[in-house]
Every structure is written in structure tokens, then in C-alpha cells.
Amino acid sequence: MENKVASPPSDTIYHDFKRKLTWNDFQGVPDMNHKGEAVTSSGFAFKWNAEDNGETVFINISVYCYFSKSNSWKKKMAHSDYHLRHEQHHFDITRLGAEKLVNEFKNASYTAENYKALISQVFDRVYDENLALQNEYDRQTKHSIDKEKQMEWNDLIGSKLMKLK
């Protein structure tokens, strides 16, 4: 995982275990037709390069996890720590996906013929799995309304994050 740091006026926050989101980070315009009180816009991405010495291809891949302030928003009613934690966990789930991507890249079977396509295939698969997990999180917690399920997810996400630290 690449530990990127954004400059203070940046729209981007990179995932950092020491920095939790605040409601001030949600700077986008709320969608008043959306049923939720807040939306976290986060994702993971990668950059790569390859060097071919004629016998071996050396692949260097960097993965990072980010939050977009301008695409994340909250309605005026969203202000509790409870709901902020729900949104933080969306960002944390994204980080878990980024870590999975790192592991999948490390364990892929690259050849000189397949590495370009394989990098894209691995990313697309892990991204789709992470999106499904985000949707399952919201479905099970009913967007944080089901407090018992939310507590279960808090514990699950917390334990997975502890393994990464």
C-alpha cells in the first residue's frame, strides 16, 4: 500500500489509520432525493510500470485508497458520531479492498504475455467484490438504522483493520 499524503487544500484524503473522517470532510452538495443522510465517496486505484530487460519483465504496482470531499456529502440532519462512524466504515471497507488488491497483485501469475491484461482483470474483480461488500454493509445495517447489525459490522471491520496495522 502506498502511504500518500494530500496537501491541506486538496479535495482528496488518503486513508490513514490515525486520521478519521469528520463531518467537515463531507463537502459535496447533498442529493435531497437520496434516501440516505450521507454518502461517502471513496475508492482505490493503482499505478504501475514495467521494465523488460529482454529476459524478465519487472512490474512495479502502487495501490492507494482515497476519499473525495467534493463527492461526499451529508444532509443537515446528519451530525451524530454514530452516523459518522457508519460513513467511516465505508472508507474502511474501501481500505480493506485496497489491501486485498495488493495481495491479489502479489499472488498473480504474471507472464510476459499476460501481465497487462491480468493487472486490469485483477483490479476489476477486486473492485467489483469491494462494491458488493459496500452494498451488503448498507443492506444489512439498513444504512445504519439497524443498530444491532451496525454493531456487528463495527466489530467485524474493526478486527480486520487491526490485522492491517
MIMITI-349856 format. One record per residue: residue in one letter; x, y, z of N, C-alpha, C, CB in turn. Coordinates in steps of 0.001 Angstrom, whole numbers, padded with zeros to 6 digits. Glycine has a CB too. Layout:
% MIMITI-349856
a / X / Y / Z / X / Y / Z / X / Y / Z / X / Y / Z
...
//
This chain:
% MIMITI-349856
m / 000857 / -001177 / 000000 / 000000 / 000000 / 000000 / 000890 / 001223 / 000000 / -000968 / 000007 / 001221
e / 000537 / 002144 / -000833 / 001280 / 003398 / -000872 / 000680 / 004348 / 000167 / 001246 / 004033 / -002305
n / 001505 / 004925 / 000998 / 001041 / 005871 / 002013 / 001138 / 007283 / 001454 / 001869 / 005738 / 003326
k / 000117 / 007669 / 000720 / 000090 / 009001 / 000140 / -000437 / 009995 / 001169 / -000776 / 009026 / -001139
v / 000005 / 011227 / 001019 / -000470 / 012316 / 001875 / -000878 / 013453 / 000961 / 000628 / 012776 / 002912
a / -002092 / 013938 / 001147 / -002588 / 015051 / 000340 / -002233 / 016367 / 001012 / -004118 / 014946 / 000128
s / -002023 / 017378 / 000208 / -001782 / 018705 / 000761 / -003091 / 019243 / 001338 / -001211 / 019670 / -000324
p / -003034 / 020110 / 002353 / -004245 / 020572 / 003050 / -005383 / 021106 / 002157 / -003860 / 021637 / 003999
p / -005119 / 021875 / 001103 / -006281 / 022337 / 000342 / -006842 / 021286 / -000625 / -005910 / 023574 / -000430
s / -006301 / 020098 / -000621 / -006697 / 019057 / -001562 / -008123 / 018577 / -001317 / -005739 / 017886 / -001475
d / -008759 / 018128 / -002382 / -010079 / 017516 / -002299 / -009976 / 016074 / -001821 / -010784 / 017576 / -003656
t / -008787 / 015530 / -001830 / -008578 / 014115 / -001544 / -008013 / 013888 / -000147 / -007651 / 013511 / -002576
i / -008550 / 012866 / 000509 / -007999 / 012369 / 001759 / -007580 / 010935 / 001479 / -009038 / 012468 / 002959
y / -006344 / 010605 / 001776 / -005884 / 009229 / 001637 / -006081 / 008515 / 002969 / -004391 / 009175 / 001186
h / -006451 / 007246 / 002886 / -006732 / 006501 / 004111 / -005507 / 006468 / 005010 / -007188 / 005075 / 003784
d / -005733 / 006790 / 006265 / -004681 / 006826 / 007272 / -005325 / 006335 / 008571 / -004049 / 008286 / 007430
f / -004746 / 005306 / 009177 / -005332 / 004749 / 010399 / -005401 / 005777 / 011521 / -004530 / 003543 / 010861
k / -004562 / 006793 / 011469 / -004526 / 007805 / 012528 / -005522 / 008940 / 012290 / -003126 / 008376 / 012646
r / -006064 / 009038 / 011084 / -006970 / 010146 / 010783 / -008356 / 009608 / 010429 / -006412 / 011010 / 009626
k / -009300 / 009919 / 011261 / -010681 / 009540 / 010998 / -011383 / 010680 / 010262 / -011422 / 009194 / 012317
l / -012413 / 010331 / 009528 / -013212 / 011352 / 008845 / -013949 / 012205 / 009867 / -014214 / 010701 / 007863
t / -014212 / 013440 / 009490 / -015072 / 014335 / 010279 / -016206 / 014778 / 009374 / -014273 / 015579 / 010846
w / -017251 / 015309 / 009955 / -018358 / 015789 / 009134 / -017905 / 016938 / 008226 / -019528 / 016244 / 010027
n / -016884 / 017668 / 008613 / -016369 / 018750 / 007760 / -015754 / 018234 / 006466 / -015337 / 019561 / 008518
d / -015399 / 016957 / 006426 / -014837 / 016369 / 005206 / -015896 / 016157 / 004129 / -014163 / 015046 / 005528
f / -017144 / 016146 / 004504 / -018251 / 015907 / 003574 / -018685 / 017252 / 002990 / -019456 / 015184 / 004289
q / -018080 / 017622 / 001885 / -018243 / 018965 / 001340 / -019095 / 019030 / 000075 / -016905 / 019543 / 001054
g / -019569 / 017892 / -000401 / -020378 / 017882 / -001608 / -021788 / 018392 / -001358 / -020432 / 016490 / -002180
v / -022506 / 018603 / -002438 / -023891 / 019071 / -002373 / -024793 / 017858 / -002143 / -024300 / 019841 / -003687
p / -025591 / 017869 / -001078 / -026453 / 016726 / -000795 / -027495 / 016495 / -001883 / -027141 / 016920 / 000532
d / -027764 / 015241 / -002142 / -028844 / 014844 / -003043 / -030087 / 014677 / -002183 / -028500 / 013516 / -003837
m / -030969 / 015639 / -002233 / -032140 / 015625 / -001361 / -033132 / 014512 / -001735 / -032838 / 016977 / -001415
n / -032980 / 013933 / -002913 / -033838 / 012812 / -003317 / -033262 / 011468 / -002863 / -034025 / 012811 / -004841
h / -032054 / 011466 / -002368 / -031408 / 010236 / -001885 / -031981 / 009889 / -000525 / -029855 / 010397 / -001806
k / -032233 / 008596 / -000292 / -032842 / 008194 / 000983 / -031879 / 008274 / 002158 / -033373 / 006790 / 000876
g / -030576 / 008248 / 001873 / -029589 / 008304 / 002937 / -029359 / 009715 / 003436 / -028293 / 007717 / 002467
e / -028791 / 009805 / 004634 / -028475 / 011100 / 005222 / -027075 / 011575 / 004843 / -028604 / 011030 / 006730
a / -026239 / 010639 / 004361 / -024873 / 010988 / 003975 / -024378 / 009967 / 002955 / -023928 / 011037 / 005220
v / -023400 / 010379 / 002166 / -022773 / 009488 / 001186 / -021261 / 009675 / 001258 / -023303 / 009771 / -000263
t / -020563 / 008547 / 001359 / -019107 / 008540 / 001340 / -018650 / 008149 / -000057 / -018528 / 007567 / 002415
s / -017871 / 009015 / -000663 / -017296 / 008721 / -001975 / -015830 / 008355 / -001765 / -017445 / 009943 / -002962
s / -015554 / 007067 / -001845 / -014183 / 006595 / -001655 / -013881 / 005542 / -002710 / -013974 / 006022 / -000220
g / -012618 / 005291 / -002881 / -012217 / 004278 / -003846 / -010764 / 003909 / -003662 / -012461 / 004761 / -005266
f / -010328 / 002971 / -004470 / -008911 / 002644 / -004505 / -008493 / 002592 / -005965 / -008609 / 001290 / -003771
a / -007243 / 002846 / -006166 / -006702 / 002889 / -007515 / -005262 / 002395 / -007474 / -006785 / 004326 / -008111
f / -004666 / 002316 / -008639 / -003286 / 001863 / -008700 / -002589 / 002551 / -009861 / -003210 / 000324 / -008843
k / -001287 / 002548 / -009784 / -000472 / 002975 / -010909 / 000626 / 001932 / -011054 / 000117 / 004432 / -010703
w / 001064 / 001744 / -012262 / 002059 / 000708 / -012481 / 002982 / 001071 / -013624 / 001389 / -000623 / -012756
n / 004122 / 000405 / -013629 / 005037 / 000479 / -014760 / 005745 / -000865 / -014850 / 006062 / 001666 / -014606
a / 006309 / -001122 / -016004 / 007012 / -002374 / -016227 / 008300 / -002103 / -016987 / 006124 / -003377 / -016994
e / 009301 / -002868 / -016654 / 010582 / -002801 / -017350 / 010901 / -004189 / -017879 / 011721 / -002278 / -016410
d / 011263 / -004252 / -019135 / 011586 / -005525 / -019782 / 013051 / -005492 / -020181 / 010670 / -005788 / -021027
n / 013838 / -006399 / -019608 / 015266 / -006431 / -019942 / 015571 / -007464 / -021027 / 016092 / -006733 / -018692
g / 014527 / -007969 / -021654 / 014700 / -008961 / -022703 / 014489 / -010381 / -022206 / 016068 / -008836 / -023303
e / 014740 / -010621 / -020944 / 014547 / -011949 / -020356 / 013441 / -011956 / -019310 / 015844 / -012439 / -019733
t / 013341 / -010848 / -018574 / 012401 / -010756 / -017459 / 011673 / -009419 / -017515 / 013133 / -010923 / -016103
v / 010400 / -009454 / -017145 / 009624 / -008233 / -017018 / 009492 / -007929 / -015523 / 008214 / -008370 / -017710
f / 009934 / -006747 / -015124 / 009813 / -006297 / -013743 / 008614 / -005363 / -013659 / 011123 / -005587 / -013252
i / 007661 / -005725 / -012809 / 006421 / -004957 / -012683 / 006412 / -004269 / -011325 / 005165 / -005873 / -012852
n / 006152 / -002968 / -011328 / 006043 / -002198 / -010094 / 004623 / -001628 / -010041 / 007135 / -001052 / -010022
i / 003885 / -001994 / -008985 / 002496 / -001544 / -008838 / 002337 / -000855 / -007484 / 001496 / -002743 / -008971
s / 001738 / 000330 / -007489 / 001416 / 001058 / -006258 / -000103 / 001170 / -006143 / 002085 / 002479 / -006246
v / -000618 / 000860 / -004972 / -002058 / 000908 / -004708 / -002308 / 001958 / -003635 / -002610 / -000496 / -004264
y / -003369 / 002731 / -003805 / -003730 / 003720 / -002792 / -005241 / 003794 / -002648 / -003158 / 005103 / -003151
c / -005672 / 004278 / -001487 / -007080 / 004347 / -001109 / -007414 / 005800 / -000785 / -007392 / 003408 / 000109
y / -008506 / 006302 / -001327 / -008811 / 007728 / -001201 / -010290 / 007993 / -000897 / -008417 / 008449 / -002475
f / -010527 / 009198 / -000415 / -011860 / 009737 / -000120 / -011952 / 011075 / -000842 / -012109 / 009898 / 001449
s / -013059 / 011317 / -001525 / -013270 / 012579 / -002235 / -014206 / 013468 / -001418 / -013853 / 012328 / -003660
k / -013682 / 014605 / -000971 / -014502 / 015535 / -000179 / -015668 / 016096 / -000999 / -013633 / 016690 / 000350
s / -015386 / 016500 / -002232 / -016416 / 017170 / -003028 / -017504 / 016223 / -003522 / -015780 / 017854 / -004206
n / -017237 / 014923 / -003518 / -018252 / 013953 / -003940 / -018915 / 013257 / -002757 / -017630 / 012914 / -004856
s / -018480 / 013580 / -001557 / -019091 / 013047 / -000338 / -019941 / 014159 / 000267 / -018000 / 012532 / 000687
w / -021107 / 013799 / 000749 / -021998 / 014837 / 001265 / -022805 / 014307 / 002454 / -022946 / 015340 / 000151
k / -023397 / 015280 / 003147 / -024306 / 014946 / 004247 / -025454 / 015947 / 004248 / -023559 / 014950 / 005625
k / -026569 / 015479 / 004675 / -027711 / 016364 / 004858 / -027587 / 017018 / 006232 / -029065 / 015585 / 004718
k / -028316 / 018077 / 006449 / -028205 / 018827 / 007706 / -028512 / 017979 / 008930 / -029132 / 020015 / 007680
m / -029362 / 016984 / 008765 / -029752 / 016151 / 009906 / -028635 / 015197 / 010328 / -031007 / 015354 / 009566
a / -027683 / 014932 / 009449 / -026588 / 014003 / 009771 / -025524 / 014745 / 010560 / -025975 / 013377 / 008477
h / -025403 / 014409 / 011832 / -024398 / 015083 / 012652 / -023909 / 014229 / 013818 / -024956 / 016377 / 013179
s / -024460 / 013029 / 013983 / -024083 / 012221 / 015146 / -022789 / 011451 / 014889 / -025210 / 011245 / 015505
d / -022108 / 011141 / 015976 / -020903 / 010309 / 015900 / -021254 / 008908 / 015399 / -020211 / 010227 / 017282
y / -022421 / 008430 / 015769 / -022887 / 007108 / 015342 / -022944 / 007030 / 013814 / -024278 / 006799 / 015948
h / -023568 / 008013 / 013200 / -023694 / 008005 / 011737 / -022358 / 008285 / 011052 / -024730 / 009038 / 011291
l / -021528 / 009096 / 011670 / -020201 / 009352 / 011112 / -019379 / 008063 / 011109 / -019472 / 010459 / 011917
r / -019526 / 007281 / 012157 / -018793 / 006003 / 012208 / -019256 / 005083 / 011084 / -018992 / 005309 / 013582
h / -020548 / 005088 / 010787 / -021053 / 004286 / 009667 / -020360 / 004718 / 008370 / -022601 / 004431 / 009536
e / -020259 / 006014 / 008158 / -019605 / 006528 / 006949 / -018111 / 006217 / 006960 / -019825 / 008046 / 006821
q / -017466 / 006344 / 008120 / -016046 / 005990 / 008238 / -015836 / 004546 / 007815 / -015540 / 006205 / 009684
h / -016772 / 003685 / 008188 / -016622 / 002270 / 007844 / -016737 / 002038 / 006340 / -017669 / 001438 / 008577
h / -017464 / 002886 / 005639 / -017442 / 002762 / 004172 / -016021 / 003006 / 003661 / -018442 / 003769 / 003510
f / -015365 / 004011 / 004200 / -013977 / 004303 / 003821 / -013067 / 003152 / 004245 / -013500 / 005634 / 004462
d / -013306 / 002592 / 005418 / -012509 / 001466 / 005909 / -012696 / 000223 / 005038 / -012883 / 001148 / 007360
i / -013915 / -000024 / 004603 / -014166 / -001157 / 003698 / -013394 / -000954 / 002398 / -015690 / -001313 / 003406
t / -013338 / 000286 / 001945 / -012553 / 000587 / 000752 / -011088 / 000246 / 000997 / -012705 / 002073 / 000355
r / -010574 / 000592 / 002170 / -009177 / 000280 / 002508 / -008960 / -001231 / 002519 / -008796 / 000887 / 003883
l / -009904 / -001973 / 003049 / -009794 / -003431 / 003043 / -009729 / -003957 / 001612 / -010982 / -004065 / 003792
g / -010500 / -003349 / 000728 / -010443 / -003733 / -000681 / -009100 / -003415 / -001306 / -011537 / -003041 / -001454
a / -008532 / -002276 / -000943 / -007217 / -001897 / -001463 / -006160 / -002890 / -000988 / -006847 / -000461 / -001021
e / -006250 / -003309 / 000264 / -005304 / -004300 / 000787 / -005471 / -005640 / 000075 / -005496 / -004478 / 002303
k / -006709 / -006001 / -000208 / -006943 / -007238 / -000958 / -006335 / -007123 / -002349 / -008459 / -007548 / -001053
l / -006460 / -005960 / -002964 / -005881 / -005750 / -004286 / -004367 / -005938 / -004243 / -006232 / -004347 / -004812
v / -003721 / -005385 / -003231 / -002271 / -005558 / -003082 / -001927 / -007045 / -003032 / -001756 / -004840 / -001802
n / -002657 / -007800 / -002214 / -002389 / -009235 / -002084 / -002654 / -009990 / -003376 / -003233 / -009823 / -000971
e / -003715 / -009621 / -004066 / -004025 / -010288 / -005336 / -002955 / -009985 / -006380 / -005409 / -009849 / -005853
f / -002479 / -008741 / -006420 / -001391 / -008400 / -007342 / -000135 / -009205 / -007006 / -001086 / -006884 / -007286
k / 000165 / -009339 / -005730 / 001369 / -010081 / -005314 / 001282 / -011549 / -005697 / 001579 / -009956 / -003803
n / 000092 / -012114 / -005644 / -000077 / -013548 / -005857 / -000467 / -013932 / -007284 / -001106 / -014063 / -004919
a / -000610 / -012966 / -008160 / -000984 / -013262 / -009542 / 000172 / -013951 / -010271 / -001393 / -011967 / -010284
s / -000171 / -014750 / -011233 / 000831 / -015467 / -012041 / 001045 / -014722 / -013347 / 000387 / -016938 / -012319
y / 001994 / -013817 / -013325 / 002268 / -012973 / -014476 / 003196 / -013679 / -015461 / 002879 / -011647 / -014028
t / 002946 / -013415 / -016727 / 003879 / -013801 / -017780 / 004121 / -012564 / -018634 / 003327 / -015005 / -018644
a / 005125 / -012642 / -019486 / 005412 / -011518 / -020384 / 004240 / -011251 / -021320 / 006682 / -011795 / -021200
e / 003445 / -012284 / -021571 / 002309 / -012140 / -022487 / 001030 / -011655 / -021806 / 002040 / -013454 / -023161
n / 000855 / -011977 / -020518 / -000443 / -011708 / -019895 / -000475 / -010562 / -018897 / -000903 / -012917 / -019219
y / 000664 / -010004 / -018519 / 000681 / -009111 / -017361 / -000198 / -007877 / -017537 / 002089 / -008679 / -017079
k / -000256 / -007303 / -018719 / -001085 / -006098 / -018908 / -002566 / -006419 / -018706 / -000861 / -005500 / -020319
a / -003028 / -007467 / -019342 / -004439 / -007844 / -019205 / -004733 / -008327 / -017790 / -004808 / -008937 / -020225
l / -003795 / -009068 / -017203 / -004019 / -009623 / -015869 / -004139 / -008533 / -014812 / -002891 / -010573 / -015502
i / -003337 / -007503 / -014914 / -003424 / -006391 / -013960 / -004831 / -005791 / -013995 / -002357 / -005300 / -014282
s / -005358 / -005557 / -015173 / -006719 / -004999 / -015301 / -007780 / -005969 / -014794 / -007010 / -004638 / -016762
q / -007623 / -007242 / -015108 / -008603 / -008245 / -014669 / -008639 / -008357 / -013147 / -008281 / -009614 / -015286
v / -007472 / -008366 / -012538 / -007405 / -008464 / -011071 / -008069 / -007237 / -010450 / -005924 / -008590 / -010583
f / -007732 / -006044 / -010955 / -008342 / -004828 / -010414 / -009859 / -004877 / -010544 / -007791 / -003587 / -011128
d / -010368 / -005189 / -011731 / -011813 / -005192 / -011962 / -012529 / -006168 / -011027 / -012112 / -005551 / -013419
r / -011949 / -007351 / -010832 / -012574 / -008350 / -009960 / -012604 / -007878 / -008514 / -011830 / -009683 / -010057
v / -011480 / -007379 / -008012 / -011415 / -006936 / -006615 / -012310 / -005704 / -006406 / -009945 / -006613 / -006213
y / -012332 / -004798 / -007375 / -013192 / -003618 / -007276 / -014664 / -004037 / -007195 / -012965 / -002677 / -008485
d / -015074 / -004969 / -008057 / -016468 / -005437 / -008037 / -016809 / -006120 / -006716 / -016722 / -006403 / -009203
e / -015869 / -006904 / -006176 / -016090 / -007551 / -004879 / -016234 / -006514 / -003775 / -014939 / -008512 / -004552
n / -015428 / -005462 / -003829 / -015500 / -004425 / -002805 / -016819 / -003667 / -002898 / -014318 / -003453 / -002938
l / -017256 / -003386 / -004098 / -018546 / -002714 / -004289 / -019682 / -003578 / -003733 / -018787 / -002409 / -005791
a / -019612 / -004876 / -003973 / -020631 / -005784 / -003435 / -020601 / -005777 / -001903 / -020414 / -007224 / -003971
l / -019411 / -005713 / -001315 / -019303 / -005661 / 000146 / -019873 / -004351 / 000694 / -017835 / -005820 / 000578
q / -019610 / -003243 / 000016 / -020191 / -001952 / 000423 / -021721 / -002036 / 000418 / -019710 / -000808 / -000523
n / -022267 / -002620 / -000634 / -023729 / -002740 / -000740 / -024290 / -003678 / 000317 / -024123 / -003236 / -002133
e / -023564 / -004759 / 000618 / -024004 / -005691 / 001653 / -023986 / -005023 / 003026 / -023114 / -006943 / 001660
y / -022976 / -004220 / 003276 / -022876 / -003457 / 004528 / -024107 / -002571 / 004705 / -021586 / -002593 / 004544
d / -024453 / -001819 / 003676 / -025640 / -000954 / 003765 / -026931 / -001759 / 003849 / -025700 / -000019 / 002563
r / -026989 / -002861 / 003110 / -028203 / -003679 / 003134 / -028423 / -004258 / 004528 / -028118 / -004814 / 002088
q / -027381 / -004858 / 005103 / -027537 / -005495 / 006411 / -027779 / -004488 / 007526 / -026315 / -006318 / 006732
t / -027102 / -003358 / 007476 / -027280 / -002351 / 008539 / -028463 / -001438 / 008258 / -026012 / -001511 / 008694
k / -029082 / -001611 / 007102 / -030168 / -000722 / 006658 / -029684 / 000732 / 006723 / -031457 / -000919 / 007542
h / -028490 / 000945 / 006151 / -027860 / 002275 / 006132 / -027707 / 002832 / 007552 / -028692 / 003253 / 005267
s / -027363 / 001976 / 008478 / -027069 / 002257 / 009890 / -028309 / 002258 / 010783 / -026377 / 003590 / 010006
i / -029488 / 002073 / 010236 / -030716 / 002100 / 011035 / -030790 / 000901 / 011983 / -031947 / 002119 / 010116
d / -030326 / -000269 / 011507 / -030328 / -001476 / 012339 / -029091 / -001432 / 013243 / -030340 / -002786 / 011453
k / -029293 / -000971 / 014457 / -028166 / -000735 / 015368 / -027455 / -002031 / 015775 / -028655 / -000011 / 016615
e / -028198 / -003116 / 015909 / -027566 / -004381 / 016262 / -026631 / -004856 / 015145 / -028634 / -005446 / 016552
k / -027110 / -004799 / 013916 / -026270 / -005180 / 012775 / -025099 / -004210 / 012615 / -027107 / -005221 / 011478
q / -025351 / -002935 / 012883 / -024270 / -001955 / 012779 / -023158 / -002294 / 013763 / -024800 / -000528 / 013037
m / -023530 / -002694 / 014982 / -022525 / -003066 / 015974 / -021727 / -004296 / 015515 / -023196 / -003342 / 017335
e / -022421 / -005261 / 014898 / -021725 / -006443 / 014382 / -020705 / -006041 / 013315 / -022737 / -007458 / 013800
w / -021111 / -005158 / 012417 / -020196 / -004695 / 011366 / -019063 / -003862 / 011963 / -020960 / -003871 / 010309
n / -019362 / -003061 / 012977 / -018304 / -002289 / 013633 / -017213 / -003228 / 014147 / -018883 / -001443 / 014798
d / -017640 / -004321 / 014784 / -016678 / -005288 / 015314 / -015916 / -005983 / 014196 / -017389 / -006325 / 016179
l / -016628 / -006388 / 013160 / -016001 / -007087 / 012038 / -014968 / -006206 / 011332 / -017067 / -007544 / 011039
i / -015350 / -004994 / 011008 / -014439 / -004080 / 010317 / -013272 / -003720 / 011225 / -015181 / -002804 / 009865
g / -013565 / -003458 / 012484 / -012509 / -003128 / 013435 / -011467 / -004233 / 013553 / -013108 / -002847 / 014791
s / -011917 / -005480 / 013622 / -010963 / -006591 / 013753 / -010148 / -006767 / 012477 / -011702 / -007898 / 014086
k / -010753 / -006556 / 011326 / -009998 / -006670 / 010064 / -008978 / -005548 / 009934 / -010956 / -006648 / 008855
l / -009336 / -004355 / 010372 / -008388 / -003236 / 010313 / -007224 / -003445 / 011272 / -009097 / -001916 / 010636
m / -007490 / -004004 / 012439 / -006419 / -004243 / 013419 / -005341 / -005163 / 012840 / -007000 / -004858 / 014712
k / -005734 / -006097 / 012002 / -004768 / -007010 / 011385 / -003863 / -006301 / 010389 / -005493 / -008147 / 010692
l / -004297 / -005144 / 009899 / -003514 / -004407 / 008907 / -002507 / -003450 / 009532 / -004436 / -003639 / 008001
k / -002749 / -003070 / 010773 / -001895 / -002065 / 011423 / -000533 / -002608 / 011763 / -002551 / -001546 / 012677
//
